[in-house]
Amino acid sequence: MSEAAPPIPNDRPIVAFFDVDNTLMRGASVYYVGREAFRRGLISWRDIALFAWHQFRFLAVGENREHLATAKDRALGLVGGHTEDALTLLAEDIYDKYFAPKLWPETVDLTREHLAKGHEVWLITATPQLVAQVIADRLGLTGAIGTRVQALDGVFTGALDGHVIHGEEKAAVARLFASDRNADLANCWAYSDSSNDIPLLSMVGNRVVVNPDARLAAYAKKQGWTVLPLKRSSIRDARKKVKREARAVRRSR
């Protein structure tokens, strides 16, 4: 059987949303931020112990609201009183030391397939915006949507600016983001490992479940969604799917 004809190029932007923790990289990114902050004497041994516990539980059973609250409190305590410039430099160092070795090359390859189609590729994550943006910049992605912390005259106050980008809030932010860009959600994509992202996955026309937790795996099976274990054969099929089925975006001249 011959392959279907490629979709007609689209004049409207197409956004591919990628979760970060356990989708783009292994583990909870905020843990690695805490680890380096402890090494530099910015936080206490008690703080790093809580970071380590959160990381262990996250890898073992996936995230939940209790773990998220712990991570949020630790992250806010970490950034309070520090300048944006100093923490950007810290995030750059953390990327090289911790994030880069933990990236899933297979998922990173999928971001490349979307970029090749002319899609915008945005990270969308509960991870602090400053950290998420460094990851996006280093990978050559379009940008990042992360949890924002208030800053006054370039110094973080330690209070949230808005809400944690998580669950229903993540979906609401992504929906508004797509609307602002006049993107048709039916042509947009989303990638995640967590059942907390069911609202995000449900709102786009193309969703890919990456190394799902148990609840998301069951839900995806029931819905008939694409499930992507991180192994070569699965990634190869996923890349072919993007090449074959994703609408390309007409490039302006």
N, C-alpha and C positions, 0 to 999 in steps of 0.2 A: 504494500500500500504506500502510495506516495505521500510525502508530508504535506500538510495544509499550507496554502499560500500564506506568506507573511502578512500580518495585519497592516492595514493602510496606515501610514504615518499620521500622527495626531498633531493638531495645531496647539492644543492646550498642554500645559506642563503636566508631567506625570511624576509623582513623588513615590519613592521607595523608602519606607520607614524601617529602620533597624533598631531593635533593642540592643543594649550593650552587654549587661551582665549575663553570662552563660549563653549568649547568642552570638555576639561578636568576639567575645573573649571568655576564657574560663574563670569563674569566680566573681566575687563582688568587687568592683573597682574601688569603692570607698575604703575597703579593707587595705588595699595597697597604698592608698593615700595616707591612711593612719599609720601604716608600718613605717613609711619613710618619715612621717612627721615625728614619730617616736624616736627614730634613729637620730633625728636632728634636735631632739630635746624640746619639741614644740608641744607634746602631750605626754601624759604620765603612763606609768606601767599599767595602772588600772584601765586606762583608756585603751591601750593596745590589747589587753586581755579581752576586753569586750569586743573589740574589732575581730580578734582571732576567733572568739566564740561565734560571732555572727557569720564569719567566713565558713567555719566548719559546718554550721547548721544549714547555711545556704547551699553548699555543695552536696550535703546529705539529703535534704528534703525540699529544697527550693525556698523561695522567699514567702513570708507572710507578713501581716500587719505589725506583729510584735517585733520581728526582725527589722522591718522597715523603720519603725519608730526608733529603735536602738541606733540604726545607722544614721538616721536623720539627726538625732541628738548629738551623736559623736561628731558628725560632719560640721554641724553648726558651731559646736564648741571648738572645733579645730580652727575654723576660718576666722572666728571673731577676733578682732583686734589686729589682723594682718592685712597688708595692702594687696590690692589686686595684682600689681606687678610682681610682688614677691611670690604669691601663690601660683601665678602663671609659670614662673621659672621653676617652682617646685613641681608643678604638673608636668612640665617638659622633662625634667629629670626622672620623674616617676614613669613616664611613658617609656623612656629608653630602658630603664632598669627593670620594671615590672610588667607594664602593659604589653610591650612588643612581644616578649617571649610567651605571653598567655593568649595572644590572638589566635583565633581559629583561622588558619589560612583558607580553608574552604569557604567560610562565610565572607571573608574579605574578598575572595574571588567573585562571589556573587555581587558584591557592591560594584566591582569592576564591570560586570556584565550590564548592570543597570546604567552606569555612566556611559558605556559604549552605545546604549540605546538613546542617549540624550536625556535620560531621566535625572531628576534631582535626587540625591541620596542623602537623607538626613538621619542622624542618630536621634533617638527619642528615648529618654532615660531618666530615672530618679537620681542618677549621679549628678553632682553639682555641675552647673552649666560651664563653669570655667574649665573643669576637668574634661567634660565631654567635648568641648570645642577643641581642646588640644588633640584629642584622639582623632576627631574629624579632620583637622588641619593636617596632621601627620600622615593620614591615610589618603589625603587628596579628595575627601568627600565634600559635598556641597555645604554642609554645616551640621550643627547640633542643637537640639532642644533639650535642655536639662533643667534641674531644679535651681532656681535663682535665690541668691542670698543678698540681702540689702547691703548696699555700700554707701558710705557717706564720705565725700571728698577722697574717694579712692581707697577707703579703709572699710573692710567688712565689719558690720555691726554684730553679727551672730544671730540675726533674725531672718526669717524667711521673707522673700519678696514674692508673694503669691503662695501657691501650693506645691507640695511634692508632686512631681510628674509621675503619677502612678495610677494604675487601675482606670477607673472611670475618668479621672482627671486627665490622664494621658490621652485617652480617646477624645475628650472634649478639646484639648489643646491641638491635637492633630487635625480634627475636623475643621476648627477655625483656621488653622494654618493652611490647609488645603483650599478652603474657601477664599482666603485672602489672595491666593495665587491663581484662582480660577481653575483649579485642578479638579478633574472629574474623579471622584472617589472610586467609581467603577473600574477605572483604569489604573488606580494606584495599588501599591503593594505594601505588605507589612510582614516582618519577620520577628518571631519571638519564641522563647522557650517556656514562658510562664503563663499559668492559668489566669493570673492577674491581668494579662493583656488580652483576654478574650474580647473585651469591648473594642480595643484597637483593631484586632484581627477581624472582627465581625463587620466593621464599617467599610472595609476596602473590598474591591472586587477580586483581588489576588492576595491570598494569605498563605504563608509558609511557616509551618511549625517546626522549630529547630530544637532537637534534643529535648523534647517536652517533659515537663513534670507529669506525674501520674494523672492528675485531674485534667490537664490540657490534652494529654494523649487520648484519654477516653472521650473528651468532648470533640476533639478533631476527628476521631474515628467515626463518631456519630454523625458529624456534619459532612464527612467526606472531604475534609481539607487535606492538602498535601502535608505529609509528615516527613521531615528530613533528618534522619540520623546522620551524624557527621562521619561518613565514610565515603571513600572515593566513588563508588558506583552511584550512591545517592546524590552526591554533589554533581557528578557528571550529568545525571538526569535533570537536576534542578537548573543547571546552566543551560541545557538544551531547551528547557521549558521557557526560560526568559528569552533566549534567542528566537524561539519559534513563535511564542504567544504574546510576548509583551509588545505593545504598540511603541514604535519609535516616535520621537518628537522631531518635528521639522525644525531644522536649525535656521535661525535668522541670518540673512546675508548682510 
